């Protein structure tokens, strides 16, 4: 879309007075080169787009992505859709749209642990505690990407999710959690997933 504008700018920026026609020819050659480079880049982008896989989720009719990534996103959506409500950590808000689930809380942002202070995280915990048949998807790799030291401080929201939920499925870094049996029966703490601050790894604990 920007190619005609760029070609026009190249044409007008170069001297217009021809010396034996050489400058005029140079202007034309420069425009042809710019259009050629742009056309090649456009064709490569179009080819890559059509070689990718349609995402196939609600509202994504024109979106095509890497086949593995598409399968991962569809898998997570299917897992979360089997529950009555869902939440994601860090905030992956597209899943709420794809599942059709209402967000359990109004305090939603991608990097919730960094931008939502602990006292407001407690309110999120209260809202999640009331959500019926809650499933949680979290991605440890994305948590580490967003981390600016908050993981070491044991933030209330992360503590709640990793202490009161257990892993039921995992695919390419996306971990599906459901409430621990102990939490469902007596509100106690179930199996937890602990983050090693040195390695960034995650391990089950009781």
Order of alpha helices (4+ residues) and beta strands (2+ residues): alpha-alpha-beta-beta-alpha-beta-alpha-alpha-alpha-beta-alpha-alpha-beta-beta-alpha-beta-beta
